[in-house]
Amino acid sequence: MSTATPIRPASDPPSPLVPREWRLRLDPLLVVAALALVVCSCIAIKGATADDVPGEPLYYVERQLAYAVIGVLLMYAISRLDYSRLRELKYVIYGLLIGSIVLVFGLATATRGSKRWIETPFMNFQPSELGKVLLVVALSGFIVDRLRGTGSRQTTARVMVLGLIPTMLVMAQPDLGTSLVYVIGTLALLFVGCAPWRHFAALGVLGAVAIALALVALPAAGVEVLQPYQVDRLTSFLHPSDVSGEEGYQQQQSKIAIGSGEKTGRGADNATQTGLDFLPEHHTDFIFAVVGETYGFVGCALVLSLYALLIWRALHILTVAKNLYGAL
């Protein structure tokens, strides 16, 4: 008589390496692109600022890494939230947006004629940068709440007014570049929110009239809407080949830096535009020119490819979002 083989009890499934409550639903390609850009930024900043702070060649790199760590922690914290609840807080978020920008006029210290940064013991803080995110979150809530009226002039006008209030406050700092980002962001939200084309045509006409008033009519009447350097920036952007002297100095030096990098770059030790300080603001506004000079076409192509990947995945998330608020 044969004996039956005893049945062994099923073993418990192995415990996951990452607890279920810690798991995040993140697009892996989006995360890879963002982290790769952080690495590229640290490499470029290291080459651009090695001699800027005596005795501390990694000063700006360490600061960049600190910002990156803060960003990752914020990403994790925000990803744990139900974003649909932010819609209910749109008035609070919009109030925080306006309040943070107004706070600049009382607490910020003037730098090169502009009040943009609030100094703290740990870091300098620019509220208008955070305002870009707050503007999107708040206006998205207003658009979704009036979804049935997205084709009405009242809805478009209301959203534009809500977008122009922080825009004008940022312009008063003055910060023309960020204010233009606010305008473009507001228009993009209206576009995704399905505002009709005739509204964009009307806004285009109003925008053209506003530009004509700001650049031609009001200055002719003795009213200066834009600072002289802001007019120079707009002129150099619209007609780069016609600009010379101080107005076009930064653009010309950045072109020289990028062109001198050729295919594979000159390397950090031979980057004369950066190393000899011909290129101003090389570790901030003109960091891409540093990439071009140091790492050439290969480095530029890599950075642009990572940004293209980032945009592609963001657009993909827009198309698969569960609702319009998530898409916005």
C-alpha positions in Angstrom: 0.0 0.0 0.0 1.5 3.2 -1.1 1.5 6.3 1.0 0.2 9.5 -0.4 2.7 12.4 -0.6 1.6 15.0 1.9 0.4 18.2 0.3 2.5 21.1 1.4 0.7 24.3 2.3 1.1 27.1 -0.2 3.8 29.5 0.9 2.9 33.1 1.4 3.7 35.3 -1.6 6.9 37.1 -1.2 6.5 40.6 0.3 7.0 43.3 -2.2 10.2 45.3 -2.1 8.2 48.5 -2.1 5.1 48.7 0.2 1.8 49.0 -1.7 1.0 52.3 -0.1 4.3 53.8 -1.3 3.7 52.8 -4.9 3.0 55.7 -7.3 1.3 55.7 -10.6 4.0 57.7 -12.5 4.9 57.6 -16.1 8.4 56.0 -16.1 9.5 57.7 -19.2 8.5 61.1 -17.8 10.4 60.4 -14.6 13.5 59.2 -16.5 13.5 62.4 -18.7 13.1 64.7 -15.7 15.9 63.0 -13.7 18.2 62.9 -16.8 17.7 66.6 -17.2 18.6 67.1 -13.6 21.9 65.2 -14.2 22.6 67.2 -17.4 22.0 70.5 -15.5 24.4 69.5 -12.8 27.1 68.6 -15.3 26.6 71.8 -17.2 26.6 74.0 -14.0 29.7 72.3 -12.8 31.6 73.2 -15.9 30.2 76.7 -16.0 30.8 77.7 -12.3 33.9 75.8 -11.2 35.8 79.1 -10.7 32.9 81.4 -9.7 33.1 80.8 -6.0 36.7 80.7 -4.7 37.4 77.5 -2.7 33.9 76.0 -3.5 33.9 74.6 -7.0 30.7 72.6 -6.4 28.8 75.5 -4.7 26.2 75.9 -7.5 26.1 72.1 -8.2 25.2 71.4 -4.5 22.6 74.1 -4.6 21.1 72.6 -7.8 21.0 69.1 -6.2 19.3 70.6 -3.1 16.6 72.1 -5.3 16.3 68.7 -7.1 15.8 66.9 -3.8 13.1 69.4 -2.7 11.4 68.9 -6.1 11.4 65.1 -5.8 9.9 65.3 -2.3 7.2 67.7 -3.4 6.5 65.4 -6.4 6.0 62.5 -4.1 3.8 64.5 -1.7 1.6 65.9 -4.4 1.3 62.6 -6.2 -0.3 61.2 -3.0 -3.1 63.7 -3.2 -6.3 63.3 -5.1 -5.9 66.2 -7.6 -9.7 66.5 -8.0 -9.8 67.9 -4.4 -7.7 70.8 -5.6 -10.6 71.9 -7.7 -12.6 72.6 -4.6 -9.8 74.8 -3.3 -9.5 76.9 -6.4 -10.4 80.2 -4.6 -7.9 79.5 -1.9 -5.2 78.6 -4.4 -5.9 81.7 -6.5 -5.8 83.9 -3.4 -2.5 82.3 -2.5 -1.2 83.1 -6.0 -2.2 86.8 -5.7 -1.0 87.1 -2.1 2.4 85.6 -2.8 3.0 87.9 -5.7 1.9 91.0 -3.8 4.2 89.9 -0.9 7.2 90.5 -3.2 6.6 94.2 -3.2 7.0 94.4 0.6 9.6 91.8 1.3 11.7 91.3 -1.8 15.1 93.1 -2.2 15.7 94.9 -5.4 18.1 93.2 -7.8 19.1 94.9 -11.0 16.1 97.1 -10.7 13.5 94.3 -10.1 11.9 93.0 -7.0 11.4 89.3 -7.7 13.1 87.3 -5.0 12.3 86.9 -1.3 15.4 86.0 0.7 15.2 83.4 3.5 17.9 81.9 5.7 17.9 78.7 3.6 17.3 79.8 0.0 16.0 82.6 -2.2 12.4 82.2 -3.2 10.7 83.6 -6.4 6.9 83.5 -5.8 6.2 84.1 -9.5 7.8 80.7 -10.3 5.5 78.9 -7.9 2.7 81.1 -9.3 3.0 79.3 -12.7 1.8 76.1 -11.1 -0.8 77.8 -8.9 -2.2 79.7 -11.9 -2.8 76.4 -13.8 -4.4 74.7 -10.9 -6.7 77.6 -10.0 -7.8 78.5 -13.6 -8.4 74.8 -14.4 -10.9 74.7 -11.6 -12.7 77.8 -12.9 -12.8 76.4 -16.4 -14.2 73.0 -15.4 -16.8 74.6 -13.1 -18.1 76.5 -16.1 -17.7 73.7 -18.6 -21.1 74.1 -20.0 -20.3 77.7 -20.8 -16.9 77.3 -22.3 -18.3 78.5 -25.6 -19.6 81.7 -24.1 -17.8 85.0 -24.2 -18.5 85.5 -20.5 -16.4 82.4 -19.6 -13.5 83.3 -21.8 -13.5 86.9 -20.5 -13.7 85.7 -16.9 -10.7 83.3 -17.3 -8.7 85.9 -19.1 -9.3 88.5 -16.4 -8.3 86.0 -13.7 -5.2 85.3 -15.7 -4.3 89.0 -16.4 -4.5 90.1 -12.7 -1.4 88.1 -11.7 0.2 88.9 -15.1 0.0 92.6 -14.4 1.3 92.2 -10.9 4.3 90.3 -12.2 4.9 92.9 -14.9 5.0 95.6 -12.2 8.0 93.9 -10.5 9.0 94.2 -13.4 9.3 90.7 -15.0 8.3 90.7 -18.6 9.4 87.1 -19.3 7.3 85.5 -16.6 4.3 87.7 -17.3 4.3 86.4 -20.9 4.4 82.9 -19.6 1.3 83.6 -17.6 -0.5 84.9 -20.7 0.6 81.9 -22.8 -0.5 79.5 -19.9 -3.9 81.1 -19.7 -4.4 80.8 -23.5 -3.3 77.2 -23.4 -5.8 76.4 -20.7 -8.6 78.0 -22.7 -7.5 76.0 -25.8 -7.5 72.7 -23.9 -10.8 73.7 -22.3 -12.4 73.9 -25.8 -12.9 77.6 -26.1 -14.1 78.4 -29.7 -11.6 79.7 -32.3 -13.6 83.0 -32.7 -12.6 83.9 -29.1 -8.9 83.3 -29.9 -9.3 85.5 -33.0 -10.8 88.3 -30.8 -8.1 87.9 -28.2 -5.5 88.1 -31.0 -6.9 91.4 -32.1 -7.0 92.8 -28.6 -3.5 91.6 -28.0 -2.2 93.3 -31.2 -3.9 96.6 -30.1 -2.4 96.3 -26.6 1.1 95.7 -28.0 0.7 98.7 -30.4 -0.4 100.9 -27.5 2.5 99.7 -25.2 5.2 100.0 -27.9 4.0 102.9 -30.0 1.0 105.0 -29.0 1.6 105.4 -25.2 5.4 106.1 -25.4 4.6 108.7 -28.1 2.3 110.4 -25.6 5.0 110.3 -22.9 3.6 107.3 -21.0 6.3 104.6 -20.6 4.6 101.2 -20.2 7.7 99.1 -20.7 11.2 99.8 -19.3 13.8 100.6 -22.0 15.6 97.3 -21.4 12.3 95.4 -21.9 11.8 97.2 -25.3 15.3 96.3 -26.2 14.7 92.6 -25.4 11.5 92.6 -27.5 13.3 94.2 -30.4 16.2 91.9 -30.2 13.8 88.9 -30.1 11.8 90.1 -33.1 14.7 91.3 -35.2 17.8 89.5 -33.9 19.9 90.3 -37.0 19.3 94.0 -36.7 20.5 94.3 -33.1 24.0 95.3 -32.2 25.9 96.7 -29.2 24.7 96.2 -25.7 21.2 95.2 -26.7 22.3 92.2 -28.6 25.4 91.3 -26.6 24.0 88.3 -24.8 22.5 86.8 -27.9 25.7 87.3 -29.9 27.9 85.7 -27.2 25.5 82.8 -26.8 25.6 82.2 -30.6 29.4 82.2 -30.6 29.4 79.8 -27.7 27.1 77.3 -29.3 28.8 77.6 -32.7 32.3 77.1 -31.3 31.2 73.8 -29.8 30.8 72.2 -33.2 30.0 68.5 -33.1 31.3 67.2 -29.7 32.2 70.4 -27.9 35.4 72.0 -26.6 35.3 70.6 -23.1 35.0 72.5 -19.8 38.7 73.4 -19.7 38.7 75.0 -23.2 35.3 76.7 -23.1 36.5 80.3 -23.5 33.1 82.0 -23.7 32.2 80.6 -20.3 35.6 80.4 -18.7 36.6 84.0 -19.6 33.1 85.4 -18.7 32.3 86.6 -22.2 28.9 84.9 -21.7 26.9 86.6 -19.0 24.5 84.7 -16.7 26.1 81.5 -18.0 24.8 79.3 -15.2 21.2 80.5 -15.3 19.6 82.2 -18.4 22.3 81.0 -20.9 23.1 77.5 -19.6 22.1 76.0 -22.9 24.8 78.0 -24.6 27.2 76.5 -22.0 26.0 73.0 -23.1 26.6 73.9 -26.7 30.1 75.2 -26.2 31.2 72.5 -23.8 29.5 69.4 -25.3 28.7 70.6 -28.9 25.9 69.4 -31.1 25.8 66.0 -29.3 25.1 67.6 -25.9 22.5 70.0 -27.4 20.8 67.2 -29.2 20.7 65.1 -26.0 19.1 67.9 -23.9 16.6 68.8 -26.6 15.7 65.1 -27.0 15.0 64.8 -23.3 12.8 67.9 -23.4 11.0 66.4 -26.4 10.4 63.2 -24.5 9.2 65.2 -21.5 6.7 67.1 -23.7 5.5 63.9 -25.5 4.8 62.1 -22.3 3.0 65.1 -20.9 0.8 65.3 -24.0 0.2 61.6 -23.6 -1.0 62.0 -20.1 -3.3 64.8 -21.3 -5.0 62.4 -23.7 -5.5 59.6 -21.2 -6.6 61.7 -18.3 -9.8 60.6 -16.6 -11.4 64.0 -16.8 -10.9 67.5 -18.2 -9.5 68.8 -14.9 -6.8 66.1 -15.0 -6.0 67.0 -18.6 -5.7 70.7 -17.7 
